[in-house]
Amino acid sequence: MPMETLHPKIGIIGGGNVGIRYACGLMINGLARSIIIVDLDKKRSQGEAKYCA
């Protein structure tokens, strides 16, 4: 399968500035089929994910 058609599932540990910006970049560029953000502060990571979407 060519690399252009691969869209993996990606998990990011840490919903801080770097993790969220990385997730947003993946979404904007269409490089991931799905993204999971894991963080101790559930409310913050959910809010940041909504900001990205």
Residue pairs with C-beta under 8 A, 6 or more apart in sequence:
7 30
7 31
7 32
7 33
8 32
8 33
9 32
9 33
9 34
9 35
9 36
10 26
10 32
10 34
10 35
10 36
11 35
11 36
11 37
11 38
12 19
12 22
12 23
12 35
12 36
12 37
12 38
13 19
13 38
13 39
14 38
14 39
15 37
15 38
15 39
15 41
15 44
15 45
15 48
15 49
16 39
19 37
19 39
20 37
20 45
20 48
20 49
20 51
20 52
23 35
23 37
23 49
23 52
24 52
25 31
26 32
26 35
27 35
27 52
27 53
37 45
37 48
37 49
38 45
39 45
